[in-house]
């Protein structure tokens, strides 16, 4: 990950409210603990 990617992530996080941030963390946690990571990632991509 380069500095540009990290800057984009930090900018996105700074615009999120607490509820959105907590939901994003919960999704990331689900992906990390899931046996079927690709299905979760594809579901998230559909929303964006």
C-alpha positions in Angstrom: 0.0 0.0 0.0 1.5 3.3 -1.0 1.0 6.8 0.6 -1.7 7.7 -2.0 -3.8 4.7 -1.0 -3.5 5.5 2.7 -4.4 9.1 2.1 -7.6 8.0 0.3 -8.5 5.7 3.1 -7.9 8.3 5.7 -9.9 10.9 3.8 -12.8 8.4 3.5 -12.7 7.5 7.2 -12.7 11.2 8.2 -15.9 11.8 6.3 -17.8 8.9 7.9 -19.9 9.3 11.0 -19.5 7.0 14.0 -22.4 4.7 12.9 -21.0 4.3 9.4 -17.5 3.7 10.7 -18.7 1.0 13.2 -20.6 -0.7 10.4 -17.5 -0.7 8.1 -15.4 -2.1 10.9 -18.0 -4.8 11.5 -17.9 -5.7 7.8 -14.1 -5.8 7.7 -14.1 -8.1 10.8 -16.6 -10.4 9.1 -14.4 -10.6 6.0 -11.3 -11.4 8.1 -13.2 -14.1 10.0 -15.1 -15.6 7.1 -14.2 -18.7 5.2 -15.8 -17.3 2.1 -14.2 -13.9 1.8 -14.8 -13.5 -1.9 -18.6 -13.7 -1.4 -18.5 -10.9 1.2 -16.2 -8.8 -0.9 -18.4 -9.2 -4.0 -21.5 -8.2 -1.9 -19.8 -5.0 -0.7 -18.7 -4.2 -4.3 -22.3 -4.4 -5.5 -23.2 -1.6 -3.0 -20.6 0.8 -4.4 
